[in-house]
Amino acid sequence: MALPLTAISSDTESFVDDRIMLPKLQGRKVLFTYGGWDGHEPIKFAEYFIPWLKSEGAEVQSFTTLDPYADKTIMDNIDLVVQLYTMSKITKEQEHGLLEAIGRKGTAMAGWHGGMGDAFRENPDYQFMVGGQWVAHPGGVIDYDVKIVDHNDEVTKGLKDFTMKSEQYYMHIDPNVKVLATTKFSGKVPVDDTNTWLPDFSFINGTVIPVTWKKMYGKGRVFYTSVGHNLQHVLDKPDALEMMKRGIRWASASKYEPAEKWLSPVYGK
């Protein structure tokens, strides 16, 4: 069942002129895991998103460990995993439980920034599921632009391009994800004399990297966006926050709606 959505930004302008049809979160069973590196504010994000999920009618279980991934009773009975767990380690049993739930049983996965795109650096099977992996954020917290490139998809329809003052993620990306938003790198990064091994980043000037994407991993829907270094960064940008919420809604219908097909083998052209 889809939910007619007309989102209003903080400046009272409507995000969309048309009715957006997105899945409801009402009755969805959500597992919210958070922890890892404190710099990405897992507690603050949990304190914001868990109440929001519940206000949408979702049934939320939250954990500050990854133990639920290895609990078959839990994983067999959830619709969606929302994860914020930067870096850290995941056991083989936990990783297998998570990937089996998504790939074979159709559980959805959603997350943002390092909490999903820079988790478990030693686990390529996990990264394959995500569709990308963080490798750099030249300059640290900087001003950069996010461009909406898919204006027809329900996750981004009606949203506007926006600027961020945050970490601009340079990522290695699966070429078969469906890209919804991108960012362009300028390469204008001050020389860091304390890290003499770092190059002059002018070589990445003009590089375009996906910011937000959707994909399938086996039977499961996966949504990711690289915005969200900290909570205030996205609360200050209504279009960024709306994009995150819509992505979570879209993913939540993984077990209840047909898989979307959009594979476009870019290297085969």
N, C-alpha and C positions, 0 to 999 in steps of 0.2 A: 504494500500500500504506500502510495507517495503522498507527500505533504505539500500543498500549495504554499509557497514561501515568497513573501515580499519583504526583503530586508531593508531596514532603514539605517543609514549611517548616522554618526553623532552630529553631523551638520544638517540633519533632517532631509537630506537628499536621498531619494530612493536609489538603491543599488540597481534595481531592474524595473523596466517598464512592463514586462510580461510576467505572468505567473510562472514561477520556477517550481518544477515538480521534483521533490527530493523525498527519499524514504523517511518515514517517521522513526524516532528513537523510542517511541512508546512501547514498553514491554521488552525491549532488547536487553539481553543479558550481557553486561560489559565487564571485562576484567581490566582494571587500571593498575599497571605496575609502575612504580616510580622509585628512583634512587640513583646510585652512581655518583658522578661528579657533581658536587654542590654548586659549582659555578653556573650551571644551567637551571638552577632554581627548581628542582623537582617538587619541593614542598609547596612553593607558591603556585606552581602550575596545577598541582593536585588540588589545592584549596580553591582554585578558580574553576577548573574543568569538572571535577567530580560533582559539585553542586549544580553546575549547568546541565550535565548529563541527567542527573536526577530530576531536575526541573522539566526536562524534555520527556520524562516518563521512563527512562532507562533504569534497570536494576543493576546497581554497581557493586562489585566486589573490588576492594583496593588492597594492595599489598606493597610493602617496601622491600620485598625480596622477590627473587625469580622462582621460588619454590613451586608456585602454582603451575608453572609450565610442565613440571614433571608429575603433576597430579591428574591422572586420567579422568577422575570423576569431575573435576573442575573443567578441564579442557573439553570434555565431551558435551558440556552443557552451557557453553557460552557462544555468543554470536560475534563478539568483537573484542579484540585486544587493543587497548590504547597504552602505549609504552613510552616512558620517559626515563631512560636508564643509560646515560652517557658512559662510554668506555666500559670499564668493569669486565668481569669474566662471567661466562655462562657455562654450566656443565654440559656434558654430552647428553645427559638425560633431559635436562631442561630444554636444550636446543631441539632435540628430537621431538619432544612433546609439543613445542610451539610450532615447528614446521609441519608436523603431521596434522595438527589441528587445522592449519591454514590450507596446506596443499591438498590434503586428502579428504577433509571433512567440510571445507568451505567456510571456516571461521575467518573473519576479516581481521586486518591489521591496519592501524593508523597511528601516526606519530609525526614528530617534527624535530628539526634541527639535530643536534648531536644525540638527543635521547633515543632516536631511532636510526639516524644516518651516520652516527659515529659510536655505535654500541658494538661491543664484542669484536674488536679489531682482528682477532685471531680466528674468526669463524666465517670463511667464505660462503658456506652454505646459507648462513643467515643473511649475508650481504646479497646473495643471489635473490633471496626472497624480497628484500627491500627494494632492489633495483638500482642502488647506487651506494657509494661510500664516500664520506668526507675525506679529503686529502690535504686541504690547505684553506686558510682564510687570510690571504695576504693583507697586511696592514692592521689586522685585528678588527676592532670596532671602528667602522668607517661609514660614510654616507654612500649609499648606492641605490640604484633604481631597480624596481621589479616591474617587468612588462607582462601583462596578460596576453597570451598568444592564442588561446582558444576561447573565443567569445560565444561558442555554441554549447559547450559542455555545461551541464547544470551546476557544476562546482564553481565555475568562474563566469558564467553568463551575467552580464550587467555590471561586473566589477571593473574598477578603474585601475590603471597603472598607479603605483605608489612608490614612495621613497622610504628607505629604511636607514636608520643609524644603528648598525648592528654588525655582526660578523657576516661577511659575504662569502658563502660557502663555494669553494671550488671542489667539484665532486667528479668522481669517475662513475659514469652512468651506463646502465643497460640501454642499448639503442632501441629496444622495443617497448619502452615505457611510453605512455601517452602523456606528452608534456603539455601542461596547462599554463605555466608561467616561467619566464626566464630572467636572467640578469646578464649584463655585459660588463666585463672587467676592463678597467682602464690601464692597469699596470702601474699606476702612479702611486707607488709605495715608497716612503722615505727609506733611505738606506739604513739598515740596522747594523751599526758598527760593533754591537755586542755579540752578534751572531754572524761571524765572518764567512760562514759556509753558505749563507743565503745569497741568492743571485739578485741582480737587478731585475725586477719583475716586469720591465717594459716588454718582455717577450710574450706576455699574455694579453697585451693591449688589443682590445677588440674581441677577445674570446667570449663566446656566449655559452652559458651553462644553465641547464634546467634548475628551477627553484622548486617547482611543484609538479607532481605527476601522479597518475593512477596506473595501476597495472593489475594483472592477474598472476597469482602464484598457484599453479594447479587449479583447484576449485575456489580459492579464496581471493577476495578483493583486497588490494593493498593501496593505501593512500599515504603520501609523504609530502612534506614541505620543509624546506631548509630554513624558513623564518622561525623565530622563536628562541633566540639566544637567552633572553629573559622575558618574563611576563609583561613588563611595562612596554617593551619594544613592540609587542603586538597589540596591547590595549590602546596604544597611541595611534594605531593604524587600523581603522575600522574595516577596510577592505581586506587586510591581512587576516584579521581575526575572523571575519565572515568566511573567508576561504577555508580556514582551518575547520570551522564548525560544519560547513557544507561537506568537506571531505570526509569528516567523521560520519555524517549522516549517510552519505553515499556508500561508504564502506560497510555500514551496519546491515545493509540488505543483502550481503553476500550469499547467505543461505536461502534467501527468499525470492530473489530475482535472477533472471538469466545472466550468465557471464557476458560481459561486453567484449566484443572482438574489434581490435583496431591495429593489429600487428602491421607494421609498415617497415620492411627490411631496408633501412636507409642505405646500407652498404651494397645493396643489390641493384641500385639504380645506375 
